[in-house]
Amino acid sequence: MTKEDSSKLAILVRNRLTTLGRSVSITTPNGNVCGIAVDLADDGALKVRLSDGSIRLLYSGEVLMVN
């Protein structure tokens, strides 16, 4: 898959994602991450805004919507 194809796929997925803008808790191999799902990166990572305002890219994990 080319980078252009990857970007197109990310746009399609982003438009269907119900977690964006919602509080989430993600269980990863390195522990739990809680924050607001804010976007999907072109490479497929979920962008999560943490409580300190930083953005963390998550590539795998179990995502649960909170509230």
N, C-alpha and C positions, 0 to 999 in steps of 0.2 A: 504494500500500500504506500503510495506516495504521500508526501506531506500535504499536498493539496487535497488528496482524497480523504486524508485523516481530518483535515479542517472541515471539509464538507460534512463528514460523518458526525463530527462534534456538534455542528450547527443543528443537524437533524435531531440528535439525541437531546441537546439542550432545550429544544422547543417542546419536548415531551416530558422532561424531568419535572416531577411534582415536588421534589425536595427543595428546589431553589427558593431562597427567601425564607426558609423555615428552619427552626431549631432542629439540630440533628445530634445524635450520639453515634459515633462510629467505632466499632470494635476492630482493631488492627492487630497484627502479630506483635506489635510493640506496645500495646495497651489501648485504652479508650481515649477518644478525642471528642470533645463537645464544642459546638459552636453553631454558626449560621451558615448553611450551604449557600454560597453566593454566585457561583458560576461553574462552568465546565471548561477546563483548559483545552486547547486544540489537540493536545496529546491524550485527552480522555480523563485526566485527573480531575477529581472533584475539588474545587476551591472552597475552603471552609475558613470563615473569619472566626478567630478565637477571641476569648474574652478580653485579651490585651490589645485587640485590634489588628494583630498580625494575621496574615493569610497563610494557611498551610495547604499544600497540595497532597491529596490522598489518592493513591493508585489502587488500593485494594482494601477490603474490609466490609463488615456487615453494617449497613446504614439503617438506623432507626430514626423515624421522625418523632420528636418530643413535642408534646402539647397537641 
